[in-house]
């Protein structure tokens, strides 16, 4: 019999549902029990074998109770909740045989896997059944429709003793093709909508975040930004890429807001149309918001008492940066640019653009820029570069800038940073050694490349948006 809505609602909230038929049966049983008890009492009290009958009844009752206890312990089946109208207890296993006998026990490993299956009913079910047969738990699943199939992206938790090759073998037997798998970590547990919203928020706050957001959105890939092409009569014209972008298997090209091109390459795994649409939406968001840089700044006091301000810089600081170049000696510029500087405008427009990285400026109370530090996205690598005006060198300004740039790189998830300088530039070498990080040195024809492998626990520099730390005597947050 179908229960009405009120019965279902009361059952959902854990309240038993009573029916009048059950009440009638219970009353009938009660009257029957009373009648039987009265008959037994009359028989025991007035019959010749009353005491013997009473003793026999007691023995039968004890035997029945013992048998019921033995039977319950041997067959530990609880009645289904649909029979008792009771709500199952949350977080607890139902009575009965151990349902988790085949569950994953011991250590486990997280995996990210992609595979292509036929776009037909039952293909995904067969794949899930194959994974379940290896005690692999599916934590999340995304689907990427294609013209001739579907790319399924899984986040898996597997027993530690099960290798990735064992998983891909079972997937192939279940009908999966072009399978790719790699180890995952706790960051991959964040669901896709939450991750995409977080990346969009970071991009909205800072234009320099776009390459990093694309890299986190698409996984391990190489991102390069090309400026617009120079025009014959001056200025620049857009690159030969349509507004909607181009997707070519393992390469996607997107039109940058300033007319350049953002190229994303991932040789080990083709891009799907879904990934291309997400990347294009992120670039369109960046274009609509226009140039923007966080305006937070730190006011520091040097040991000799001079106050300086460290802040983010962009192309709006081009004239002040050019003026600093004019005050620098030829030796200082040669150390920074590894040769004579013929076109400072071209260098500085590139270095100050948020499209190619982040720039920090050191500014005096009068508003004059006396130092610049650059964190530049170079494909899948990251470069740091410093320029400090001659009169402000040997005061710790360069070390302060370098520490903050490295902290930014750590925050961005970079594995290493490198600096290109001359072997005679002892100031840059000392600043890199002062980071307290593992360093690799390469020297070719007088050019020194110092690579620092980033370890978050070893970097004592100030993160770009964290609380300030003391430098000299005083620090004030604006």
JOCORHU-V9555 format. One record per residue. RES is the residue in one small letter. NEAR is the number of other C-alpha atoms within 12 Angstrom. Layout:
res=[RES	RES]
near=[NEAR	NEAR]
This chain:
res=[x	x	x	x	x	x	x	x	x	x	x	x	x	x	x	x	x	x	x	x	x	x	x	x	x	x	x	x	x	x	x	x	x	x	x	x	x	x	x	x	x	x	x	x	x	x	x	x	x	x	x	x	x	x	x	x	x	x	x	x	x	x	x	x	x	x	x	x	x	x	x	x	x	x	x	x	x	x	x	x	x	x	x	x	x	x	x	x	x	x	x	x	x	x	x	x	x	x	x	x	x	x	x	x	x	x	x	x	x	x	x	x	x	x	x	x	x	x	x	x	x	x	x	x	x	x	x	x	x	x	x	x	x	x	x	x	x	x	x	x	x	x	x	x	x	x	x	x	x	x	x	x	x	x	x	x	x	x	x	x	x	x	x	x	x	x	x	x	x	x	x	x	x	x	x	x	x	x	x	x	x	x	x	x	x	x	x	x	x	x	x	x	x	x	x	x	x	x	x	x	x	x	x	x	x	x	x	x	x	x	x	x	x	x	x	x	x	x	x	x	x	x	x	x	x	x	x	x	x	x	x	x	x	x	x	x	x	x	x	x	x	x	x	x	x	x	x	x	x	x	x	x	x	x	x	x	x	x	x	x	x	x	x	x	x	x	x	x	x	x	x	x	x	x	x	x	x	x	x	x	x	x	x	x	x	x	x	x	x	x	x	x	x	x	x	x	x	x	x	x	x	x	x	x	x	x	x	x	x	x	x	x	x	x	x	x	x	x	x	x	x	x	x	x	x	x	x	x	x	x	x	x	x	x	x	x	x	x	x	x	x	x	x	x	x	x	x	x	x	x	x	x	x	x	x	x	x	x	x	x	x	x	x	x	x	x	x	x	x	x	x	x	x	x	x	x	x	x	x	x	x	x	x	x	x	x	x	x	x	x	x	x	x	x	x	x	x	x	x	x	x	x	x	x	x	x	x	x	x	x	x	x	x	x	x	x	x	x	x	x	x	x	x	x	x	x	x	x	x	x	x	x	x	x	x	x	x	x	x	x	x	x	x	x	x	x	x	x	x	x	x	x	x	x	x	x	x	x	x	x	x	x	x	x	x	x	x	x	x	x	x	x	x	x	x	x	x	x]
near=[4	7	15	12	11	15	20	19	16	18	23	18	16	19	17	20	26	17	14	10	11	12	13	13	13	15	14	14	14	14	14	14	14	14	14	14	14	15	16	20	17	17	18	20	16	14	15	12	15	18	17	15	20	20	14	15	16	14	14	14	14	14	14	14	14	14	14	15	14	13	13	16	15	12	14	16	15	18	16	14	18	17	13	16	23	21	22	22	12	8	6	11	13	19	19	17	15	13	12	14	10	15	18	22	17	12	12	22	29	31	35	34	37	35	38	35	34	25	21	15	12	14	26	29	20	22	35	30	21	26	34	24	22	29	29	36	29	27	25	23	23	25	25	27	22	18	13	12	23	28	34	36	34	39	34	36	37	34	27	22	19	25	22	29	18	23	41	31	24	28	37	24	20	27	28	33	25	24	32	27	28	26	23	23	16	16	18	27	22	17	19	24	14	15	21	24	20	21	33	32	20	27	37	27	24	34	41	38	41	43	45	44	37	42	32	32	36	34	29	27	28	29	37	33	34	29	28	23	19	16	12	8	8	9	13	15	18	23	26	21	23	18	23	20	28	25	27	20	19	24	28	36	35	41	34	40	30	30	25	30	33	39	35	39	30	28	16	19	25	30	33	32	25	23	35	31	24	29	42	35	29	39	40	26	28	34	26	17	20	21	27	27	31	24	20	23	26	35	28	33	27	23	18	15	14	22	26	36	37	42	35	40	41	35	30	20	29	26	20	28	37	29	20	32	34	20	23	26	20	19	22	32	29	21	33	36	27	24	17	15	23	14	14	22	21	17	22	33	25	27	37	37	36	40	43	38	42	45	48	49	47	43	35	26	16	13	20	25	37	37	46	45	44	45	44	41	37	26	25	29	30	38	35	44	40	43	43	40	36	24	17	29	23	19	26	27	42	37	37	44	46	48	40	41	48	50	34	42	38	29	24	34	26	31	25	33	40	39	43	32	36	29	24	20	28	16	28	38	31	20	33	39	24	24	34	22	27	22	24	20	22	19	17	13	11	16	22	25	28	33	29	38	30	32	24	26	13	18	28	26	33	30	25	33	22	16	16	23	24	20	30	21	16	21	25	21	20	15]
